[in-house]
Amino acid sequence: MDDSQSFWVTASTNGLGAALIEALVHRQARVAASGRNNLQFHAMARRHGGHLLALDGDTQHQADRLKLEWGALDTLIINAGACDYLPADITENQLLQALIKTNAEAVERYLDAALPLLVEARRPHVVVILNLYTAAQLSDPSFPASIATSLPERLREKRAKLRQLGIDLTIVTPYAPPSQHPVPRVPEQWTAQSAATEILSRLPDREEEIVLEALELRTLWPLKSF
C-alpha cells in the first residue's frame, strides 16, 4: 500500500474507525477522516502531514473537498456501527433505535456523495462495516429478511448496481447467512487495532462478505456516554 491509494473512512473519531485511520496512515496511504471530533482529526493531520486529510462539514461538503483535493477515490470505508452520526440531544432510551436508524442513513448519504469520486478511480471499492445492532433485522426474525427491514439485505441489493459502475462492495458483518456458513463461528476478542488489521489485510481480495464476530462491541464501537 502506498500514497497512490486513497481511502475515505467515516465515523473515525474513536474505536475501529480511528484504528483504521492509524493503520492506513502507517501504510503510507492517503487517508481522509470524517467523524464527530474534527479537532482530533486536525491534530492527527498535523501529526501525519500530507497522508491525512481532516474533513469538516456535512457529507456533501466533505465529498466536495475530496473532489477538489484528490479528484477520485479508490476506497470508501463506511463505519456503520458508530455513534458519530447520532444527534447531540439523543437520550439513553432512544439510543438503540437511533443507532440503527442513523447508521443506515449514513450508509446512503456517504454512498451517494462518494459515487462521483469512486467512478473516477481505476478499481473503486466500497466497504461497509456493520456491528451486531446495525446488522440486525428490524422485524420479527422469523420473517424473511428484506431490503425494508435489513441493512445487509439492502446492501446486497445495491451490489449489482455498483458492479455495473465498476465498483466492488465488501460487507463486513458479525454474521453471515446460514447458507454461507452452516457451522456457527465462535466470537473472538477483537480489539480495534486487531480488527482494523484483519479488515485491511483482506481488502485486496475484494470478498463480498467478511465475517467479524466480536465478543466486546464497545472496544470496536464505543457507545455514547450519558
C-alpha positions in Angstrom: 0.0 0.0 0.0 1.4 3.5 -0.9 0.4 7.1 -1.2 -1.1 6.4 -4.7 -4.1 4.7 -2.9 -6.7 6.9 -1.4 -9.2 6.0 1.4 -12.1 7.8 2.9 -13.0 6.5 6.4 -16.2 7.7 8.1 -17.1 7.7 11.8 -13.4 7.6 12.7 -13.5 9.5 15.9 -12.5 6.5 18.1 -12.7 2.7 18.2 -12.4 0.8 15.0 -12.7 3.9 12.8 -9.7 5.6 14.5 -7.7 2.3 14.3 -8.4 2.1 10.6 -7.1 5.7 10.1 -3.9 5.0 12.1 -3.2 1.7 10.3 -3.8 3.2 6.8 -1.5 6.2 7.6 1.1 3.9 8.9 1.0 2.1 5.5 1.6 5.3 3.7 -1.9 5.5 2.1 -3.7 8.8 1.5 -6.5 9.0 4.0 -9.5 11.3 4.6 -11.1 11.1 8.0 -14.6 12.2 8.9 -16.5 12.0 12.2 -17.8 13.9 15.1 -14.4 15.1 16.6 -13.0 17.3 14.0 -10.4 18.8 16.4 -9.0 15.3 16.9 -8.7 14.8 13.1 -6.9 18.1 12.6 -4.4 17.2 15.3 -3.9 13.8 13.6 -3.4 15.6 10.3 -0.7 17.8 11.7 1.0 14.7 13.2 0.8 12.7 9.9 1.4 15.5 7.4 0.2 15.0 3.9 -1.1 11.5 4.4 -4.2 12.5 6.4 -6.9 14.9 5.3 -9.4 16.1 8.0 -12.9 16.6 6.6 -15.3 19.1 8.1 -18.9 20.0 7.4 -21.8 17.8 6.1 -21.4 14.7 3.9 -21.7 16.6 0.6 -19.2 19.3 1.7 -16.7 16.5 2.6 -17.1 14.9 -0.8 -16.7 18.3 -2.5 -13.4 18.8 -0.6 -12.2 15.4 -1.7 -13.1 16.2 -5.3 -11.1 19.4 -5.0 -8.1 17.7 -3.3 -7.9 14.3 -5.0 -10.3 14.2 -7.9 -11.0 10.5 -7.4 -11.4 8.0 -4.5 -10.1 4.4 -4.5 -11.8 3.1 -1.4 -14.7 4.3 0.7 -14.9 2.7 4.2 -18.3 3.4 5.9 -18.1 2.6 9.6 -21.8 1.7 10.0 -21.8 0.8 13.7 -20.8 4.0 15.3 -22.3 6.8 17.4 -20.8 9.5 15.3 -24.0 10.0 13.3 -26.3 10.4 16.4 -27.9 13.8 17.1 -26.4 15.6 20.1 -29.7 15.5 22.1 -30.2 11.8 22.0 -31.4 10.1 25.2 -30.3 6.8 26.6 -33.8 5.3 26.0 -33.6 6.3 22.3 -30.0 5.1 21.8 -30.5 1.7 20.2 -33.2 2.6 17.6 -31.4 5.8 16.8 -28.1 4.0 16.4 -29.6 1.6 13.8 -31.5 4.4 12.0 -28.6 6.9 11.8 -26.1 4.4 10.7 -28.4 3.2 7.9 -29.0 6.8 6.8 -25.2 7.4 6.9 -24.6 4.5 4.5 -27.0 6.0 1.9 -25.5 9.5 2.4 -21.9 8.6 2.0 -22.6 6.2 -0.9 -24.4 9.0 -2.8 -21.8 11.6 -2.0 -18.8 9.5 -2.9 -20.2 7.9 -6.0 -18.8 10.6 -8.4 -15.4 10.2 -6.9 -15.4 6.4 -7.0 -16.3 6.2 -10.6 -13.2 8.2 -11.5 -10.9 5.6 -9.8 -9.4 2.7 -11.6 -10.6 -0.1 -9.3 -13.0 1.5 -6.9 -14.1 -0.3 -3.7 -16.8 0.3 -1.1 -16.5 -1.3 2.3 -19.4 -1.2 4.8 -18.7 -2.3 8.4 -21.7 -3.4 10.4 -22.0 -4.3 14.0 -24.4 -6.6 15.8 -27.0 -3.8 16.1 -26.9 -2.4 12.6 -26.8 -5.8 11.0 -30.0 -6.9 12.9 -33.3 -7.3 11.2 -35.9 -4.6 12.1 -38.8 -7.0 12.4 -39.7 -10.5 13.7 -36.6 -12.6 12.9 -38.8 -15.5 11.9 -39.9 -13.4 8.8 -37.7 -13.4 5.7 -35.2 -10.5 5.7 -36.0 -7.8 3.1 -34.4 -4.6 1.9 -37.0 -2.7 4.0 -36.1 -4.5 7.3 -32.4 -5.3 6.9 -29.4 -3.1 6.1 -27.3 -6.1 5.0 -30.1 -7.1 2.5 -30.3 -3.5 1.3 -26.5 -3.5 0.7 -26.6 -6.9 -1.1 -29.3 -5.5 -3.4 -27.0 -2.5 -4.1 -24.1 -4.7 -5.1 -25.3 -5.4 -8.6 -25.9 -1.7 -9.3 -22.5 -0.8 -8.0 -20.9 -3.6 -10.0 -22.4 -2.1 -13.2 -20.4 1.1 -12.4 -17.2 -1.0 -11.9 -17.4 -0.6 -8.1 -16.8 -3.6 -5.8 -18.7 -3.9 -2.5 -17.5 -5.7 0.6 -19.8 -6.0 3.6 -18.1 -6.7 7.0 -20.7 -8.3 9.2 -20.9 -10.0 12.6 -22.6 -13.0 11.0 -23.4 -14.3 7.5 -26.5 -16.1 6.2 -26.6 -19.8 7.4 -26.4 -20.9 3.8 -22.9 -19.5 3.6 -21.6 -20.6 7.0 -23.6 -23.7 8.2 -21.2 -24.1 11.2 -21.6 -21.3 13.7 -18.5 -19.2 14.2 -17.0 -18.6 17.6 -16.9 -14.9 18.5 -13.3 -13.5 19.0 -11.9 -11.0 21.4 -11.1 -8.4 18.7 -9.5 -5.1 19.6 -10.0 -2.1 17.4 -6.4 -2.5 16.3 -6.5 -6.2 15.5 -9.9 -5.8 13.7 -8.5 -3.0 11.6 -5.5 -5.1 10.7 -7.7 -8.1 9.7 -10.1 -6.0 7.6 -7.3 -4.1 5.7 -5.3 -7.3 5.1 -8.4 -8.8 3.4 -9.4 -5.9 1.2 -7.2 -6.8 -1.7 -9.2 -10.0 -2.1 -12.4 -8.0 -2.6 -14.5 -10.6 -0.8 -18.3 -9.9 -0.9 -18.6 -10.5 2.8 -16.1 -10.7 5.7 -17.5 -12.2 9.0 -16.0 -10.4 12.0 -17.9 -11.6 15.1 -16.7 -9.8 18.2 -17.2 -10.5 21.9 -16.9 -6.9 23.1 -18.6 -4.4 20.8 -17.6 -1.4 22.9 -13.9 -2.0 22.1 -14.8 -1.5 18.4 -17.7 0.9 18.6 -17.7 2.8 21.9 -21.3 3.8 22.9 -22.2 7.3 23.7 -21.8 8.3 27.3 -24.8 9.8 29.2 
